[in-house]
Amino acid sequence: MIVSFTSLSKGGTGKSTLAVIITLSLGLAEKRVLLIDLGEEGSSSRIMLKNPSPPYLRNVLEGTYSLVDSIGLYSLSLFFKRRTIRSEFYMIPNVGSLPILNSNLNYLIIELAKLREYLDIVLLDYPAFQDDVYASSVNRTDKIILVVEPNSAHSVISLARKVLKGEVIPVLNKYIKASTFSRNAYDIILSEYNECVRIPFDPALALMNHRTLPYVLGNLKKETQDSLINLISMISG
C-alpha cells in the first residue's frame, strides 16, 4: 500500500512529525515500512537522522541511483515504560531540491508499485508547498492522509475539494477540546469527508526532534496514543 502524507499548501501542520511516528509504530509492529522524504530541507529525514547521508531521493529522480539502491534499512531504539524497544524501518531520505517533473514523480509511484511483494506500506512525506505536479502524484497513491491544523482548515479543505481525487483520510492535528477554532475546524472537515481523526495537541509531539524522538512514544498522552492507533488502523485497513 502506498500512502501519501500531505498538507497541500500549508506548512507547520505536523505532517512530517505524524509520518515519522506512524513509521516507527509500524516498525514496532514488524511491518515492512518504507518512509520517503520529498522535502527539500529533509523534513522527516532530519527528525529521524539529523544529518542524513546520501543517496537521497533527488539522486533517484536525477537518475544517478536506482530506487532500490537508495533504500536504506534503519533501526532506532525507543524508550517506553522503562524498557528499550527497537523499531526497524526502511527510508529514502532527502536533502536538496528535487528535479520536479510530472514524469519523475509518476515514475516514482510506478516503481514503488513494483515493490509491493517486498514491502507492506510505503509512506510518502510530501513537502508543505505543492503545485499541480505534486497533486497529480498524490492522487496516484492508494490513500491520502490530509493533515490539517485548526486555524487553516477552511482554506485547506477548500483546496482539497478541488485537487484531491483519491481516498482521503483527513487528520485534524493539534486539536484542543476547549478551542472554538478546533471545534469549528472539525465540523468543516466532517461536512466534506464524514470522518476525521483528531490528534490532540500534545507537548511530546510538538517538541519532537532527532534528540527527543527516542522518548516521544513513551511520553504521549493516552488520548494521543488512542488517536494514533485509530489512524494506523485506517491506514492499514
VENLINDA-V632659 format. One line per field, one symbol per residue. ss: DSSP state (H for helix, E for strand, C for the rest). Layout:
ss=???
//
This chain:
ss=CEEEEECCCCCCCCHHHHHHHHHHHHHHCCCCEEEEECCCCCHHHHHHHCCCCCCCHHHHHHCCCCHHHHCEEEEEEEEECCEEEEEEEEEECCCCCCCCCHHHHHHHHHHHHCCCCCCCEEEEECCCCCCHHHHHHHCCCCEEEEEEEHHHHHHHHHHHHHHCCCCEEEEEEEECCCCHHHHHHHHHHHHHHCCCEEEECCHHHHCCCCCCHHHHHHHCCHHHHHHHHHHHHHHHC
//
